[in-house]
Amino acid sequence: MRNIPGLGLSMQWMGCGFEDSSDILHRLVAWPAKLEHFSFTECGEEDSRPWSLSTIASVIFPHKTTLRSLTIGEVQEPGLVNFDLTDFESLEHLSLSAWATGFDAGYETNLLAPRLTKFRWSFTTPRERVIDFDDEQENWLRRFAAAAVARKLPLREIFIQFYIQPSCGQCLSVNEIYAWDRMKHIARDIQAGGISLSWADPNMSRETWQDCFGPLTQEEVYSTPRATFTP
C-alpha cells in the first residue's frame, strides 16, 4: 500500500480474530500520511494475541505529529510502561480504559501530551466485572491532575465513566466510601488548578452503597492519608 500525502483519516480497529493482527494494524496505520483520529477495541477472544498499550504505541507513533484524538478500550496486558504520549504534539482528546492504564504510580505522566485538553477515564467493561473507585484510583487521578498543572499544560476537562453492578451480593471490595463522593472531593480540589472534573450519573445510590458497607461520616471518610493536590 502506498503512503498517501495530505490525507487526514479516522481509523477504528477491533483487535481480534487474527493471529498476526498487530502486524496487519501496523501496515494499515502506516498507509495514510496523516492520521488524526484513532480508536482501538480489543474483543478479548481467547485465541487472539493479547494487546498492550505498548504495542498500540508502536503502531500509532508514526503519526505523533498529526494524531488529535485517541481512544483505547480495555486490553489484556494493562500498564503504561512504554506507552508515552508526551511527544504527540497535536493530541488534544484522550480516552482510555482504566483497565488499560492500570494504577501504578509514576507512569500517569506518560499521558501528558503537550496540547491535551480533555481526558476521559473509563471504568466500564463489556465483561461487567465488579469494580471500585477507591484510594488507589483516587490517588492516581490526583497525581495525574497535579502533574498537568505543574507542567502548565492546557488540560481543562477530565470525565470519569464509572459503572458498578448495583448488587450487594457482588460487593467484593472492602471499600466503604461512596465512589461519587470521592469524585466530588477530587473535583473540588483540582478545580484550583483550572481542571474541571465530571462523571456519568451514578448507577448505584448512596443508600444502596451504605446497605453494602454501612454509613460513614465525612470525617471518617477522609481521615486516612491520600495523595494531595498542589497546583
N, C-alpha and C positions, 0 to 999 in steps of 0.2 A: 504494500500500500504506500502511496506517495504522501509525503507531508505537504499539506495544502496551506500556503501562507495566507494570513489575513482572515482566516475563518474562525469565528468565535462560536464554540459549541457548548451545549449542556449534555452531560452524559450520566445515565443512571445504570448501575450494574448490580445484578444479583449474583453473588458468588456461590454457585452450586452446580452440580451436575457434570462438572468437567474435572478430570484428574489434574490437568495442566491449566486450570482456569487462570492462575496468576500470570502465566506466560501469554495467554490469549489477551488478558486485560492489558498487560504491558504494551502489546503491539497495537491494540485498539486506541489506547490513550496516546501513544506516540504518533498516531496518524494526523490529528489536527495540529496546526502550528499554534493555535490559540484556544485553550480550553478554559472557560470561565466558571462553569458550574459542574460539580461532580458529586454524585450520591452513590453510596455503597451500602448494600444489604447482604448479609450472609444468611443463607437459608438454613444452615446447620445440618445438612444431610450427613449421615454417618460415613458415607463413602466419599465425601468431598474432602479435599485437602484443607486443613484448618487455616484460617486467615488471622493475621495480626495487624495492628496498626503500623508496625514497622514495614511489613510487606506493602501495605497500601501507600505508605510514604514514598517508597521507592518507585511506585507506579506514577504518582502524581508529581514527583519532584521536577520533571522536565518543564512543568507548567507553573513553577513557583512565581514567575513574574506576572502571570495573567489570571490565575485562579482567584475568583472573587467570592465564591461560596463553596462550602464543603460540608457534606452530611454523611456521617458514618454510623451505622447501627451497631448492634452487639456483635462481637467477634469471639471466636472460640479461644483465642490466646490474647487476653487483655493486657494492658500496660502501656505506658507512654515512653518506655525506653526505646531509643532510636526513632521516635516519632517527634520530629522537631519542625514546627511551623514558623519559627522566628525569621526565616529567610523568605517567607511567602509574602512578598511586598504588597500585593494587591488584595489579599484575603480580608474581607470585611465581615462575613457572616459564617459562623462555625456552629454546627450542630453535631453533638457526639453522644453516644450512649454511655451512661455511667459504667455499664458493664464492659465497655471497651477501654475507657480511660483507666479504670481502677482507681485506687485512692492513695497510692504510695506518695509520701511526702518527698518534695524535691523535684518532681517531674512536671508539676502543673504549669511551670513557667515555659515548658516546651510549646504550649498552645498560644503563647502571646505573640501573634503576628503583629507587625508594626501598625497596621491600619484596621485591626479588628475592632468592630463597634458593637457586634451582637454575638452573644454566646448562648446556645441552648443546650442544656444538660438533661438528658432523658433517662428516666428510671423505668420506663415501660419496656416490656419484652414480650414477644409473641409466645414465649413459653410460660408466661404468667407465674414466675417464681415469687415466693413470699419475699418481700424486700422491705428495707427500713431506711430511714434517713436519720442517722444518729451522730454521735460525736465525730466519727471518722469522716463522714461525708460533710458535716458542717465545717470542720477544720480545713478540709481540702478546699472547700469553696471560699472560705475566708482567706486562705493563703493565696489562692488564685486572684481574688479581687485586690488584695493588698499589693501583690506583685505588679498588677496592671497599673495601679495608681503610682507606685514607686517609680515605674519606668515612664510615667507620663504618657501612657498610651490612650487612644481615643475610645476605649471600651466604655459604653454607656448603658448597655442593657444585658441582663442575664435573665434567662427564663428557665424554670425548672418544670419539667414534665414528670410528675411523680404520681405513681399509682401503687396502691396496696390492696390486696384482697381483703374485703371487709368481713372477715370471719375470725372470731376469737379463737376458734379451734386451730387456725393456721398461724396464729401469732407466735412464732418460734423464737423471737428475739426477746431479750430482757430490756429492750429499750422502753422506758416509761414516759418519755417526753413526746407529746403530740407533735408529729413531724412538721405540721404547718405553723405551729408556734415557733419552732426553730427557725423556719424560713422568715417569719416576721421579725425575729430578733436580728438575723443576719441582714435583712433588708434595711432595718433601722440603722445599723452600724455602718454598712458600706455606703449608705447614701451620702455620708460626709465626704466621700471620695468622688462623688459625682456619678456613681453607678446605681442604676435602678434595678432592683430585683423583683421579679414577678413569678407567678406559678399558676399551674392549672387548678381549677376548682377542686377542693378536697372531695374524694370519693368515700372517705370514712369520717364520720362525725367525731367530734371530741368526746361525746358521750360514749360512743361505741369503743373508742380507743381506751377511755378510762375504765370501761367494763372489762377490758382485757387486762389492763395493767394497774388500775387503781389511780385515783386523782393525786396530783402533787400541786403544792403551791408554787408560785413563780419563784420564790426564794429557794425552794428545794430544787427546782428545775435547773436553775443556773448557778448553783453553789459549787459545782465542780469546775476545775480549770479547763480552759479551752483556748484555742488559738485566738489571739487578739488581732484587731484590725487597726493598723496605724496608717492613716492617709498621709 
